[in-house]
């Protein structure tokens, strides 16, 4: 007779084998049901297998694996989301708003490639959801994150596991094996039926309703308690990976088939288009059927199909050259323009905002809309009391398109711009070369508040818990007057405030401390230098590398940076030459703010420290592609000859630059030598 421990070992071995069978069966049947919409067994049979799995896992908790279907049900709530930094950014897309924009897109591609060879594309519906990335290690789903700012997102692994269309284990493709690592990108969304059901439940329980499916999807995936997410009918469509070079795929079309073979749902309305006219035809087809689809789409994403061509085209600062988002016409409605209020931005810009009789546009109740600036008000001939056409541009931002002149009664009155700042009373100015009226008072409280809000926002330092209303409260309470004050906040300062407590105060202080280590680009984009956004900040980080170098730079030095013109260079010189700005930066350093090494690490790239100038006509490259290749390898490109140029690349008929280069001892390359240098 076997001893008791032998029976236990045998039972455990049998349980381990049965659990492996159950996981495989349940994952396969979930794939058939949710991805293929072609179930092989009845719901009751699936439930029986699932209950058996739960009983065995309860008996042998040490045998629970990350790919078990039981892991889709959330665990204990989190206290905060962790940050995830990715090496290959999730870039945004440029927009096209019609057929001609798409034709212009292809023309730009042809100029860049210096080629008239036919281009094939893949056209994919653009879902109105939340972009996420799923990381698989050894075929197991290990990490999920939001897009965030492209480089840094929030980890929402537990929440994404609750989506039935997110495979917990990859299916081995018919040809080849599961890759060691795969980072899949796609859209998490809520169906229209799911959205209506969710809002009906919230209405019954007295909760606030979601405005639209996108807000509902985003709110559901940002729940600290994944058990709440598990109750929401979310789904996922895959549309790409971070780096396709390690996969057996030569095109975007191949990649989508590969992802489908691995167990992902891909959008059935995606089409491979042999030419641009096929792209345009599919765009109009999607616009026709969009309201019949079970989910919301706001356009179509167009991608060059061939990965080799994508690589040649490369990327710009924030978007790939090889893709574009073709947006559907904006949702529109008419309403009455009741009044206009004038807001003061962080740079002192006075922005007129229309106050409207509330109207629903595309499922969102709109009562305010931008009027941009005084010139736009005059050009559109808008008057108080007008019936106006309002649209959500790109289905998002409300704007007044025009007055409906036919409905004027004669009682309408002109819109008058203020002559003094509505916040501080300082006389306003409008520089001759600008369309914007500004308050020039640096002590204007509205400007300071907007600057502080921007600094803490996602476009700035992205400090969790310091949103617009919180920052307004902190300023009103006198706790924050300038940017360094944010880093002086203590939990005991915050806890007694209305709406706060010890836990929320501690979380806010921890979130502030977490942002004391940042990148140069993020800090530059946050501190509110006029004309400097995320793209320019990245250019400055890549060119100068350190804050010390920026503080030493002159206006002429800023003009050496590719992509920076006279207006931006003058603004940078003014800012870094201002004693108050320099003192603020020094104070931030004293308070513990440190700048991490540039994540692009351009110092190791082969052409780092070089400055190229081009002359003459290149035969095998367009000028744009040649410049882009230099920048990808860490070099810079000059627009004119100077002693700082290190390489002159000469095409046909090079002109007088070659003589000047010889005088300065600059290295001169023909096109073949240049190509050899690029290829190492």
C-alpha positions as CSV (number, residue, x, y, z in Angstrom):
1,X,0.0,0.0,0.0
2,X,1.3,3.5,-1.0
3,X,2.0,6.0,1.8
4,X,-0.3,9.0,2.1
5,X,2.2,11.5,0.7
6,X,2.4,9.3,-2.5
7,X,-1.3,9.6,-3.0
8,X,-1.1,13.4,-2.5
9,X,1.8,13.6,-5.0
10,X,-0.2,11.5,-7.5
11,X,-3.3,13.6,-7.1
12,X,-1.3,16.8,-7.5
13,X,0.3,15.5,-10.7
14,X,-3.1,14.6,-12.0
15,X,-4.5,18.0,-11.1
16,X,-1.6,19.7,-12.8
17,X,-2.2,17.7,-16.0
18,X,-6.0,18.4,-15.9
19,X,-5.5,22.1,-15.2
20,X,-3.2,22.4,-18.3
21,X,-6.0,20.7,-20.4
22,X,-8.7,23.0,-19.0
23,X,-6.6,26.1,-19.6
24,X,-6.0,25.1,-23.2
25,X,-9.7,24.2,-23.8
26,X,-11.1,27.3,-22.1
27,X,-8.7,29.7,-23.9
28,X,-9.4,28.0,-27.2
29,X,-13.2,28.2,-26.8
30,X,-12.9,31.9,-25.6
31,X,-11.0,32.6,-28.8
32,X,-13.7,30.8,-30.9
33,X,-16.4,32.8,-29.2
34,X,-15.0,36.3,-28.8
35,X,-12.5,36.6,-31.7
36,X,-13.9,34.3,-34.4
37,X,-17.6,34.7,-33.3
38,X,-17.9,31.0,-34.1
39,X,-18.4,29.0,-30.8
40,X,-18.0,25.2,-30.8
41,X,-19.7,24.5,-27.5
42,X,-22.7,25.8,-25.6
43,X,-22.3,28.4,-22.9
44,X,-23.4,25.9,-20.2
45,X,-20.5,23.6,-21.3
46,X,-18.0,26.4,-21.1
47,X,-19.3,27.3,-17.6
48,X,-18.9,23.7,-16.5
49,X,-15.3,23.6,-17.6
50,X,-14.6,27.0,-16.0
51,X,-16.1,25.9,-12.6
52,X,-13.9,22.7,-12.7
53,X,-10.9,24.9,-13.3
54,X,-11.8,27.1,-10.3
55,X,-12.3,24.1,-8.0
56,X,-8.9,22.6,-8.9
57,X,-7.1,26.0,-8.5
58,X,-8.8,26.5,-5.2
59,X,-7.5,23.1,-4.1
60,X,-4.0,23.7,-5.5
61,X,-3.4,27.4,-5.5
62,X,0.3,26.9,-6.3
63,X,-0.7,25.6,-9.7
64,X,-2.4,28.8,-10.8
65,X,-0.6,30.3,-13.9
66,X,-0.7,33.8,-15.4
67,X,-2.5,32.5,-18.5
68,X,-5.3,30.8,-16.6
69,X,-8.8,32.1,-17.5
70,X,-9.4,32.6,-13.8
71,X,-6.9,35.5,-13.9
72,X,-9.2,37.6,-15.9
73,X,-11.2,38.4,-12.7
74,X,-9.5,41.2,-10.9
75,X,-7.7,41.0,-7.6
76,X,-7.3,43.5,-4.8
77,X,-7.6,47.2,-5.8
78,X,-4.4,49.2,-6.4
79,X,-3.5,52.5,-4.6
80,X,-2.0,54.1,-7.8
81,X,-1.0,53.2,-11.3
82,X,2.7,52.5,-11.9
83,X,4.5,54.3,-14.8
84,X,5.7,52.3,-17.8
85,X,8.4,53.7,-20.1
86,X,8.8,52.2,-23.5
87,X,11.9,52.3,-25.8
88,X,9.9,52.6,-29.0
89,X,7.3,55.4,-28.6
90,X,3.6,55.0,-29.5
91,X,3.5,58.0,-31.9
92,X,0.4,60.1,-32.8
93,X,-0.8,60.5,-36.4
94,X,-1.2,63.6,-38.6
95,X,-4.8,64.1,-39.9
96,X,-6.3,64.3,-43.3
97,X,-9.8,65.8,-43.8
98,X,-10.7,64.8,-47.3
99,X,-9.7,63.2,-50.6
100,X,-7.3,66.0,-51.5
101,X,-5.5,65.7,-48.2
102,X,-4.9,62.0,-48.9
103,X,-3.6,62.8,-52.4
104,X,-1.3,65.4,-50.8
105,X,-0.1,62.7,-48.4
106,X,0.9,60.4,-51.2
107,X,2.6,63.3,-53.0
108,X,4.7,64.0,-49.9
109,X,5.7,60.3,-49.8
110,X,6.7,60.3,-53.4
111,X,8.8,63.5,-53.0
112,X,10.5,62.1,-49.9
113,X,11.3,58.7,-51.7
114,X,12.2,60.5,-54.9
115,X,10.2,57.9,-56.7
116,X,7.1,57.4,-58.8
117,X,6.8,53.7,-58.1
118,X,3.3,52.6,-57.1
119,X,2.6,52.5,-53.4
120,X,0.2,50.0,-51.7
121,X,-1.6,50.8,-48.5
122,X,-3.5,49.2,-45.7
123,X,-6.7,51.1,-44.6
124,X,-8.0,50.4,-41.1
125,X,-11.1,51.8,-39.3
126,X,-10.0,54.3,-36.7
127,X,-11.9,53.3,-33.5
128,X,-12.8,55.9,-31.0
129,X,-11.3,54.1,-27.9
130,X,-8.1,54.0,-25.9
131,X,-4.8,53.1,-27.4
132,X,-2.9,50.4,-25.3
133,X,0.2,48.2,-25.6
134,X,0.3,44.5,-24.5
135,X,3.6,42.9,-23.8
136,X,4.0,39.1,-24.1
137,X,7.1,37.3,-22.7
138,X,7.5,33.7,-23.9
139,X,3.9,33.9,-25.2
140,X,2.4,35.0,-21.8
141,X,0.7,38.3,-21.3
142,X,2.9,40.1,-18.7
143,X,2.4,43.8,-19.0
144,X,-0.3,46.2,-20.3
145,X,-0.1,50.0,-20.5
146,X,-1.9,53.0,-21.8
147,X,-0.3,55.1,-24.5
148,X,0.2,58.1,-22.2
149,X,2.4,60.7,-23.9
150,X,3.8,58.0,-26.2
151,X,6.9,57.2,-24.2
152,X,5.4,56.9,-20.7
153,X,2.1,55.3,-20.0
154,X,0.2,53.8,-17.0
155,X,0.4,50.1,-16.2
156,X,-3.1,48.6,-16.4
157,X,-2.2,44.9,-16.8
158,X,-4.8,43.7,-14.3
159,X,-7.5,45.7,-16.1
160,X,-6.6,44.5,-19.6
161,X,-6.6,40.9,-18.4
162,X,-10.4,41.2,-17.9
163,X,-11.0,41.8,-21.6
164,X,-12.0,38.5,-23.2
165,X,-10.4,39.5,-26.6
166,X,-7.0,40.0,-25.0
167,X,-5.3,36.6,-25.1
168,X,-3.5,35.6,-21.9
169,X,-1.3,33.2,-23.9
170,X,-0.4,33.5,-27.6
171,X,-1.5,30.8,-30.0
172,X,1.5,29.5,-32.0
173,X,1.1,30.7,-35.6
174,X,0.8,28.0,-38.3
175,X,4.3,28.8,-39.6
176,X,6.9,29.4,-36.9
177,X,6.8,29.7,-33.2
178,X,5.7,32.3,-30.6
179,X,8.4,35.1,-30.4
180,X,10.3,35.5,-27.1
181,X,8.9,39.0,-26.8
182,X,6.0,40.6,-28.6
183,X,4.6,44.1,-27.8
184,X,1.2,44.4,-29.5
185,X,-0.5,47.7,-30.0
186,X,-4.2,48.3,-30.5
187,X,-7.4,49.9,-29.4
188,X,-9.5,49.0,-26.4
189,X,-13.1,50.1,-26.9
190,X,-16.7,49.8,-25.7
191,X,-19.4,48.7,-28.1
192,X,-22.5,50.9,-28.6
193,X,-24.7,48.3,-27.0
194,X,-22.3,47.9,-24.1
195,X,-22.2,51.7,-23.7
196,X,-26.0,51.9,-23.5
197,X,-26.3,49.1,-21.0
198,X,-23.5,50.6,-18.8
199,X,-25.3,54.0,-18.7
200,X,-28.6,52.3,-18.0
201,X,-27.0,50.6,-15.0
202,X,-25.4,53.8,-13.8
203,X,-28.7,55.7,-14.1
204,X,-30.5,53.0,-12.0
205,X,-27.8,53.4,-9.3
206,X,-27.8,57.2,-9.4
207,X,-24.3,57.5,-10.8
208,X,-23.2,60.1,-13.4
209,X,-23.6,58.9,-17.0
210,X,-20.7,58.7,-19.4
211,X,-20.8,61.2,-22.2
212,X,-19.7,58.8,-25.0
213,X,-18.2,55.3,-25.5
214,X,-14.6,56.6,-25.6
215,X,-14.9,58.3,-22.2
216,X,-16.5,55.1,-20.8
217,X,-13.7,52.9,-22.2
218,X,-11.0,55.2,-20.8
219,X,-12.7,55.5,-17.4
220,X,-13.2,51.7,-17.2
221,X,-9.5,50.9,-18.0
222,X,-8.3,53.5,-15.5
223,X,-10.1,51.9,-12.5
224,X,-7.8,51.1,-9.6
225,X,-10.1,48.2,-8.8
226,X,-9.9,45.8,-11.8
227,X,-13.1,44.0,-10.5
228,X,-15.0,47.1,-11.7
229,X,-13.3,46.9,-15.1
230,X,-14.3,43.2,-15.3
231,X,-17.9,44.2,-15.2
232,X,-17.6,46.5,-18.2
233,X,-18.1,45.0,-21.7
234,X,-14.8,46.1,-23.2
235,X,-13.1,44.6,-26.2
236,X,-9.8,45.0,-28.1
237,X,-8.7,45.1,-31.7
238,X,-4.9,44.7,-32.5
239,X,-3.4,46.9,-35.3
240,X,0.3,46.7,-34.9
241,X,3.5,45.9,-32.9
242,X,6.3,48.1,-31.6
243,X,8.9,46.6,-33.9
244,X,8.0,44.2,-36.8
245,X,11.6,43.5,-37.9
246,X,11.9,40.4,-35.8
247,X,8.7,38.8,-37.1
248,X,8.1,36.8,-40.4
249,X,6.2,39.7,-41.9
250,X,7.2,42.0,-44.8
251,X,4.0,44.1,-44.8
252,X,1.3,45.5,-42.5
253,X,-1.2,43.2,-44.2
254,X,1.1,40.2,-43.3
255,X,1.4,41.5,-39.7
256,X,-2.4,41.6,-39.2
257,X,-2.7,38.1,-40.5
258,X,0.1,37.0,-38.1
259,X,-1.6,38.7,-35.2
260,X,-4.9,37.0,-36.0
261,X,-3.0,33.7,-36.1
262,X,-1.6,34.4,-32.6
263,X,-5.2,34.8,-31.2
264,X,-5.9,38.5,-31.6
265,X,-9.0,40.1,-32.9
266,X,-8.3,42.4,-35.9
267,X,-10.9,44.7,-37.5
268,X,-12.8,42.9,-40.3
269,X,-13.2,46.1,-42.2
270,X,-9.5,46.5,-42.7
271,X,-8.5,46.5,-46.4
272,X,-5.3,46.2,-48.4
273,X,-5.4,48.8,-51.1
274,X,-3.2,48.5,-54.2
275,X,-3.3,52.3,-54.8
276,X,-4.5,55.6,-53.3
277,X,-7.7,55.6,-55.3
278,X,-8.7,52.3,-53.6
279,X,-7.9,54.0,-50.2
280,X,-10.2,56.9,-51.0
281,X,-12.9,54.5,-52.1
282,X,-12.7,52.6,-48.9
283,X,-12.7,55.8,-46.9
284,X,-16.1,56.7,-48.5
285,X,-17.4,53.2,-47.9
286,X,-16.5,53.4,-44.2
287,X,-18.2,56.8,-43.9
288,X,-21.3,55.3,-45.4
289,X,-21.5,52.3,-43.0
290,X,-20.0,54.0,-39.9
291,X,-23.4,54.4,-38.2
292,X,-24.3,50.7,-38.9
293,X,-21.2,49.4,-37.1
294,X,-21.5,48.1,-33.5
295,X,-18.8,50.6,-32.3
296,X,-17.9,54.2,-33.0
297,X,-15.3,55.1,-35.5
298,X,-14.1,58.7,-36.3
299,X,-12.1,58.0,-39.4
300,X,-9.7,55.6,-41.1
301,X,-6.0,55.0,-40.6
302,X,-3.9,54.7,-43.8
303,X,-0.5,53.0,-43.6
304,X,2.1,52.3,-46.3
305,X,1.9,48.5,-46.5
306,X,5.6,47.6,-47.2
307,X,7.7,47.7,-44.0
308,X,10.9,48.3,-46.0
309,X,9.3,51.5,-47.4
310,X,8.1,52.5,-44.0
311,X,11.6,52.2,-42.7
312,X,12.9,54.5,-45.5
313,X,10.2,57.0,-44.7
314,X,11.0,57.0,-41.0
315,X,9.3,59.2,-38.5
316,X,9.1,62.9,-37.6
317,X,9.2,64.2,-34.0
318,X,5.6,63.1,-33.1
319,X,4.3,61.0,-36.0
320,X,5.4,58.5,-38.7
321,X,5.7,59.8,-42.2
322,X,4.2,56.5,-43.6
323,X,0.8,56.8,-41.9
324,X,-2.1,59.3,-41.7
325,X,-5.5,59.5,-40.0
326,X,-8.3,60.3,-42.5
327,X,-11.0,61.9,-40.3
328,X,-14.7,61.9,-41.1
329,X,-16.4,65.3,-41.4
330,X,-17.1,66.8,-38.0
331,X,-20.5,66.4,-36.2
332,X,-22.5,69.6,-36.5
333,X,-25.5,71.3,-35.1
334,X,-27.1,74.8,-34.9
335,X,-27.7,76.8,-31.7
336,X,-27.7,80.4,-30.5
337,X,-24.6,82.5,-29.5
338,X,-25.7,83.9,-26.2
339,X,-22.5,85.7,-25.0
340,X,-18.7,85.7,-25.3
341,X,-16.2,85.5,-22.4
342,X,-12.5,86.2,-22.7
343,X,-10.0,83.8,-21.2
344,X,-6.3,84.5,-20.4
345,X,-3.8,81.8,-21.4
346,X,-0.5,81.0,-19.8
347,X,1.3,83.2,-22.4
348,X,-1.1,86.1,-21.9
349,X,-3.1,85.3,-25.0
350,X,-6.7,86.5,-24.8
351,X,-9.0,83.9,-26.3
352,X,-12.7,84.6,-27.0
353,X,-15.0,81.7,-26.0
354,X,-18.6,81.5,-27.2
355,X,-21.3,80.8,-24.6
356,X,-24.0,78.9,-26.4
357,X,-27.5,77.6,-25.7
358,X,-26.7,74.0,-24.9
359,X,-27.0,71.6,-27.8
360,X,-26.1,67.9,-28.3
361,X,-23.5,67.2,-30.9
362,X,-22.3,63.6,-31.5
363,X,-23.6,62.5,-28.1
364,X,-22.0,65.3,-26.2
365,X,-23.8,68.3,-24.7
366,X,-22.0,71.5,-25.9
367,X,-22.5,74.9,-24.2
368,X,-19.1,76.5,-25.0
369,X,-17.0,76.7,-28.1
370,X,-13.7,78.3,-29.2
371,X,-13.7,81.4,-31.4
372,X,-9.9,81.3,-31.7
373,X,-9.0,85.0,-31.9
374,X,-10.2,88.5,-32.9
375,X,-9.4,88.0,-36.6
376,X,-11.5,84.9,-36.7
377,X,-14.5,86.7,-35.1
378,X,-14.2,89.5,-37.6
379,X,-13.7,87.1,-40.6
380,X,-16.8,85.1,-39.7
381,X,-18.8,88.2,-38.9
382,X,-20.1,86.7,-35.7
383,X,-22.6,88.7,-33.6
384,X,-24.2,88.2,-30.2
385,X,-27.6,86.6,-30.6
386,X,-26.7,84.9,-33.9
387,X,-27.9,81.4,-34.8
388,X,-24.5,79.7,-35.4
389,X,-23.3,76.4,-36.9
390,X,-21.2,74.5,-34.3
391,X,-19.1,71.5,-34.9
392,X,-16.8,69.1,-32.9
393,X,-13.7,69.3,-35.0
394,X,-12.3,65.8,-35.3
395,X,-15.4,64.8,-33.3
396,X,-13.7,66.3,-30.2
397,X,-13.2,70.1,-29.9
398,X,-16.3,72.3,-30.3
399,X,-15.8,75.4,-32.5
400,X,-18.2,77.9,-34.1
401,X,-18.0,77.4,-37.9
402,X,-20.2,80.4,-39.1
403,X,-23.3,82.4,-38.4
404,X,-26.6,81.4,-40.1
405,X,-27.1,84.8,-41.7
406,X,-30.5,83.9,-43.1
407,X,-31.9,83.7,-39.6
408,X,-30.8,87.1,-38.4
409,X,-33.5,89.3,-37.1
410,X,-31.6,92.6,-36.8
411,X,-31.4,92.4,-33.0
412,X,-27.9,90.9,-33.1
413,X,-25.0,93.0,-31.7
414,X,-21.3,93.1,-32.5
415,X,-18.8,91.3,-30.4
416,X,-16.3,93.7,-28.8
417,X,-12.8,92.7,-27.8
418,X,-11.7,94.0,-24.4
419,X,-9.0,96.7,-24.2
420,X,-7.9,95.7,-20.7
421,X,-7.1,92.3,-19.3
422,X,-10.3,90.7,-17.9
423,X,-8.2,89.3,-15.0
424,X,-5.7,91.9,-13.9
425,X,-6.9,95.1,-15.7
426,X,-3.6,95.7,-17.5
427,X,-3.9,97.3,-20.9
428,X,-3.8,94.7,-23.7
429,X,-1.4,94.8,-26.6
430,X,-1.4,93.2,-30.0
431,X,1.9,93.0,-31.9
432,X,1.6,93.9,-35.5
433,X,2.8,90.5,-36.8
434,X,0.5,88.5,-34.6
435,X,-3.2,87.6,-34.7
436,X,-3.4,87.3,-30.9
437,X,-4.1,90.0,-28.4
438,X,-2.1,89.6,-25.2
439,X,-1.8,90.7,-21.6
440,X,1.9,91.7,-21.2
441,X,1.7,91.8,-17.4
442,X,4.0,88.9,-16.1
443,X,2.4,89.2,-12.7
444,X,-1.1,88.6,-14.1
445,X,-2.7,86.0,-11.8
446,X,-4.6,84.2,-14.6
447,X,-1.3,83.6,-16.5
448,X,0.4,82.3,-13.4
449,X,-2.5,80.0,-12.7
450,X,-2.6,78.7,-16.3
451,X,1.2,78.2,-16.2
452,X,0.9,76.1,-13.0
453,X,-2.0,74.0,-14.4
454,X,0.1,73.4,-17.6
455,X,3.2,72.5,-15.6
456,X,1.3,69.7,-13.7
457,X,-0.8,68.5,-16.6
458,X,-0.1,65.5,-18.9
459,X,1.4,67.9,-21.5
460,X,3.8,69.1,-18.7
461,X,5.2,67.0,-15.8
462,X,2.1,64.8,-15.6
463,X,1.8,64.9,-11.8
464,X,-1.0,62.6,-10.7
465,X,-3.7,64.2,-8.6
466,X,-2.8,67.9,-9.4
467,X,-5.5,68.6,-12.0
468,X,-7.0,71.9,-12.9
469,X,-9.4,72.2,-10.0
470,X,-6.8,71.1,-7.5
471,X,-4.3,73.6,-8.7
472,X,-7.0,76.4,-8.6
473,X,-7.6,75.4,-5.0
474,X,-3.9,75.4,-4.0
475,X,-3.4,78.9,-5.6
476,X,-6.6,80.2,-3.8
477,X,-5.3,78.8,-0.5
478,X,-2.0,80.6,-1.0
479,X,0.0,77.3,-1.0
480,X,1.3,77.6,-4.5
481,X,2.4,80.9,-6.1
482,X,5.0,79.7,-8.6
483,X,6.3,76.4,-10.0
484,X,8.9,75.7,-7.2
485,X,6.1,75.9,-4.6
486,X,4.7,72.7,-6.0
487,X,7.8,70.9,-4.9
488,X,7.6,72.5,-1.4
489,X,4.1,71.0,-0.7
490,X,3.8,68.8,2.4
491,X,1.1,66.3,3.3
492,X,0.3,68.3,6.4
493,X,-0.4,71.4,4.2
494,X,-2.8,69.5,2.1
495,X,-4.7,67.1,4.4
496,X,-6.8,69.9,6.2
497,X,-8.0,71.3,2.9
498,X,-11.6,70.9,1.8
499,X,-12.0,67.6,-0.1
500,X,-8.6,66.3,1.1
501,X,-7.6,63.7,3.7
502,X,-4.4,62.1,5.0
503,X,-4.3,59.5,2.3
504,X,-5.0,61.8,-0.7
505,X,-2.5,64.3,0.7
506,X,0.2,61.6,1.0
507,X,-0.6,60.3,-2.5
508,X,-0.2,63.8,-4.0
509,X,3.1,64.4,-2.2
510,X,4.4,61.0,-3.4
511,X,3.3,61.8,-7.0
512,X,5.2,65.2,-6.8
513,X,8.3,63.4,-5.5
514,X,8.1,60.9,-8.3
515,X,8.5,63.7,-10.8
516,X,11.6,65.1,-9.3
517,X,13.6,63.0,-11.7
518,X,12.6,64.0,-15.3
519,X,14.0,64.4,-18.8
520,X,15.2,67.7,-20.2
521,X,12.6,67.6,-22.9
522,X,9.7,67.1,-20.4
523,X,10.9,69.9,-18.2
524,X,11.3,72.3,-21.2
525,X,7.8,71.5,-22.4
526,X,6.4,72.0,-18.9
527,X,7.9,75.3,-17.7
528,X,6.0,77.4,-20.3
529,X,8.5,78.9,-22.7
530,X,6.6,80.7,-25.4
531,X,6.5,78.7,-28.7
532,X,8.1,75.7,-27.1
533,X,5.9,72.5,-27.0
534,X,6.8,68.8,-26.9
535,X,8.3,68.7,-30.4
536,X,10.6,71.7,-30.0
537,X,11.6,70.5,-26.5
538,X,12.7,67.2,-27.9
539,X,14.8,69.0,-30.5
540,X,16.5,71.1,-27.8
541,X,17.2,68.0,-25.7
542,X,18.7,66.2,-28.7
543,X,20.9,69.2,-29.7
544,X,22.1,70.5,-26.3
545,X,21.7,67.5,-24.0
546,X,21.9,69.4,-20.7
547,X,20.3,72.4,-19.0
548,X,23.8,73.9,-18.5
549,X,24.4,74.0,-22.3
550,X,21.0,75.7,-22.8
551,X,21.8,78.3,-20.2
552,X,25.1,79.1,-22.1
553,X,23.4,79.2,-25.5
554,X,22.9,82.4,-27.5
555,X,20.2,83.2,-30.0
556,X,22.6,82.2,-32.8
557,X,23.2,78.8,-31.1
558,X,19.4,78.2,-31.1
559,X,19.2,79.0,-34.8
560,X,21.7,76.2,-35.5
561,X,19.1,73.6,-34.3
562,X,17.3,72.1,-37.3
563,X,13.6,72.9,-37.0
564,X,14.0,76.1,-35.0
565,X,13.4,79.4,-36.7
566,X,14.0,83.1,-35.7
567,X,10.8,83.5,-33.6
568,X,11.4,80.4,-31.5
569,X,15.2,81.2,-31.1
570,X,14.4,84.7,-29.9
571,X,11.9,83.4,-27.4
572,X,14.4,80.9,-26.1
573,X,17.1,83.5,-25.8
574,X,14.7,85.8,-23.9
575,X,13.7,83.1,-21.5
576,X,17.2,81.7,-20.7
577,X,18.5,85.3,-20.4
578,X,15.8,86.3,-17.9
579,X,17.2,86.4,-14.3
580,X,13.9,85.4,-12.9
581,X,13.7,82.3,-15.1
582,X,17.3,81.3,-14.3
583,X,16.5,81.7,-10.6
584,X,13.4,79.5,-10.9
585,X,15.6,76.8,-12.6
586,X,18.2,77.1,-9.8
587,X,15.5,76.8,-7.1
588,X,14.1,73.7,-8.7
589,X,17.5,72.1,-8.6
590,X,17.9,73.1,-4.9
591,X,14.5,71.4,-4.3
592,X,15.8,68.1,-5.7
593,X,14.7,68.2,-9.3
594,X,17.2,66.2,-11.4
595,X,17.4,65.7,-15.2
596,X,18.0,62.2,-16.3
597,X,20.2,61.3,-19.3
598,X,18.4,61.7,-22.6
599,X,16.5,58.5,-23.3
600,X,17.5,58.8,-27.0
601,X,21.1,58.4,-26.0
602,X,22.2,60.1,-29.2
603,X,25.8,60.3,-28.1
604,X,26.5,56.8,-29.1
605,X,25.0,57.1,-32.6
606,X,27.5,57.0,-35.4
607,X,27.1,60.5,-36.8
608,X,26.8,62.2,-33.4
609,X,28.7,65.5,-33.4
610,X,28.5,66.0,-37.2
611,X,26.8,68.8,-39.1
612,X,25.9,68.0,-42.8
613,X,25.2,70.4,-45.6
614,X,23.8,69.3,-49.0
615,X,24.3,70.9,-52.4
616,X,23.3,69.9,-55.9
617,X,20.7,67.3,-57.0
618,X,20.9,63.8,-55.4
619,X,19.9,60.9,-57.7
620,X,19.2,58.1,-55.2
621,X,17.8,60.1,-52.3
622,X,15.3,62.9,-52.0
623,X,16.8,65.8,-50.0
624,X,14.2,65.1,-47.3
625,X,15.2,61.4,-47.0
626,X,19.0,62.2,-47.0
627,X,18.4,64.7,-44.1
628,X,16.3,62.3,-42.2
629,X,18.9,59.5,-42.5
630,X,21.6,61.8,-41.1
631,X,19.3,62.8,-38.1
632,X,18.4,59.1,-37.4
633,X,22.2,58.4,-36.9
634,X,22.7,61.3,-34.5
635,X,23.9,64.0,-37.0
636,X,22.5,67.5,-37.6
637,X,21.7,69.3,-40.9
638,X,22.7,72.9,-41.7
639,X,20.8,75.2,-44.0
640,X,23.8,77.4,-44.9
641,X,27.6,77.1,-45.1
642,X,29.6,77.9,-41.9
643,X,32.8,76.8,-40.2
644,X,30.7,74.4,-38.0
645,X,29.8,72.2,-41.0
646,X,31.7,68.9,-40.9
647,X,30.5,67.3,-44.1
648,X,29.4,68.7,-47.5
649,X,27.4,66.2,-49.6
650,X,27.6,67.0,-53.3
651,X,25.1,65.9,-55.9
652,X,25.0,67.0,-59.5
653,X,25.9,70.7,-60.2
654,X,27.0,71.4,-56.6
655,X,27.6,75.2,-57.1
656,X,29.9,77.5,-55.1
657,X,29.5,75.7,-51.7
658,X,32.2,73.2,-52.8
659,X,34.8,76.0,-53.1
660,X,34.0,77.4,-49.7
661,X,34.1,73.9,-48.2
662,X,37.6,73.4,-49.7
663,X,38.7,76.7,-48.2
664,X,37.4,75.7,-44.7
665,X,38.8,72.2,-44.9
666,X,35.4,70.5,-44.7
667,X,35.1,66.9,-45.7
668,X,33.4,66.6,-49.2
669,X,31.4,63.5,-50.1
670,X,29.8,62.5,-53.4
671,X,26.5,60.6,-53.2
672,X,28.1,57.2,-53.3
673,X,30.5,58.1,-50.4
674,X,27.6,59.5,-48.5
675,X,25.5,56.3,-48.9
676,X,28.5,54.2,-47.8
677,X,28.9,56.4,-44.7
678,X,25.2,55.9,-43.8
679,X,25.6,52.2,-44.2
680,X,28.7,52.1,-42.0
